[in-house]
């Protein structure tokens, strides 16, 4: 819903979201950025939402609910990238304040 309010179309599946995202080096992610997960070289199959301090929101199928927690060692083993769907500056850096440019 938040992306839609900003006029940003979000692809439906994890692999398409991964392909559409501006990739961010791990450790530089900010709240609202996305974590992409895959196994054995397969396409991304799961997405978590960064909330800061190494925490993410995760809609875990097994738990049947959205939960907040750290990027566990198990999750880090399947992390294939971090990215943003927000607009970028001319230098290719996501504008995390929601504006379309840095001024």
C-alpha positions as MATLAB code, in Angstrom:
seq = 'XXXXXXXXXXXXXXXXXXXXXXXXXXXXXXXXXXXXXXXXXXXXXXXXXXXXXXXXXXXXXXXXXXXXXXXXXXXXXXXXXXXXXXXXXXXXXXXXXXXXXXX';
ca = [
       0.000    0.000    0.000;
       2.785    2.473    0.867;
       4.514    1.895   -2.470;
       1.229    2.347   -4.338;
       0.650    5.682   -2.590;
       4.054    6.775   -3.934;
       3.127    5.641   -7.455;
       5.530    2.688   -7.403;
       4.377   -0.594   -8.938;
       5.632   -3.621   -7.004;
       5.993   -6.877   -8.948;
       3.963   -9.733   -7.498;
       6.586  -12.432   -6.923;
       9.915  -12.395   -5.106;
      12.097  -13.062   -8.148;
      10.506  -10.219  -10.149;
      10.886   -7.887   -7.144;
      14.566   -8.878   -6.916;
      15.020   -8.140  -10.628;
      13.276   -4.743  -10.315;
      15.161   -3.617   -7.205;
      18.206   -1.372   -7.084;
      20.663   -3.628   -5.265;
      22.240   -2.365   -2.055;
      25.360   -3.811   -0.410;
      24.541   -5.895    2.655;
      25.042   -3.760    5.736;
      23.872   -0.581    3.984;
      20.177   -1.447    3.989;
      17.743    0.974    5.630;
      14.182    0.569    6.934;
      11.914   -0.142    3.988;
      14.578   -1.929    1.952;
      14.042   -5.540    0.970;
      15.952   -8.743    1.712;
      15.740  -11.449   -0.971;
      16.175  -15.144   -0.224;
      16.769  -18.186   -2.445;
      18.290  -21.660   -2.212;
      20.790  -23.526   -4.350;
      21.048  -20.912   -7.095;
      17.281  -20.843   -7.663;
      15.376  -17.589   -8.277;
      14.464  -15.527   -5.205;
      11.456  -17.124   -3.512;
      11.044  -15.058   -0.339;
      11.252  -11.388    0.657;
      11.711   -9.746    4.055;
      11.278   -6.061    4.844;
      14.128   -4.308    6.664;
      13.023   -2.379    9.759;
      16.484   -1.373   11.052;
      19.047   -2.652   13.554;
      19.378   -5.964   11.677;
      15.667   -6.703   12.129;
      13.146   -7.563    9.442;
       9.449   -8.193    9.014;
       8.829  -11.660    7.682;
       5.559  -13.205    6.531;
       6.497  -16.708    7.552;
       4.238  -19.327    5.978;
       5.062  -21.897    8.661;
       4.166  -19.493   11.488;
       1.037  -18.323    9.686;
       1.652  -14.670   10.578;
       3.914  -11.699   10.044;
       6.696  -11.574   12.586;
       9.610   -9.285   13.377;
      13.004  -10.716   14.144;
      16.699  -10.613   13.401;
      18.334  -11.913   10.252;
      19.133  -15.327   11.698;
      22.136  -17.432   10.675;
      19.765  -19.706    8.725;
      18.315  -16.719    6.852;
      21.767  -15.294    6.111;
      22.707  -18.603    4.436;
      19.934  -18.054    1.868;
      20.227  -14.261    1.487;
      20.883  -13.452   -2.178;
      20.614   -9.684   -1.997;
      19.282   -6.502   -0.492;
      17.513   -3.900   -2.549;
      15.142   -0.989   -2.839;
      12.159   -0.366   -5.076;
      12.286    3.383   -4.347;
      13.212    5.862   -7.087;
      16.941    6.501   -7.523;
      19.082    9.595   -7.815;
      20.966   10.099  -11.094;
      23.872    8.268   -9.413;
      21.669    5.181   -8.937;
      21.218    5.585   -5.175;
      17.704    4.931   -3.802;
      16.018    8.063   -2.423;
      14.964    6.653    0.898;
      13.165    9.808    1.984;
      10.531    9.083   -0.652;
      11.382   12.014   -2.925;
      12.149   11.433   -6.568;
      15.425   13.336   -6.393;
      17.886   14.709   -3.891;
      17.171   18.287   -4.858;
];
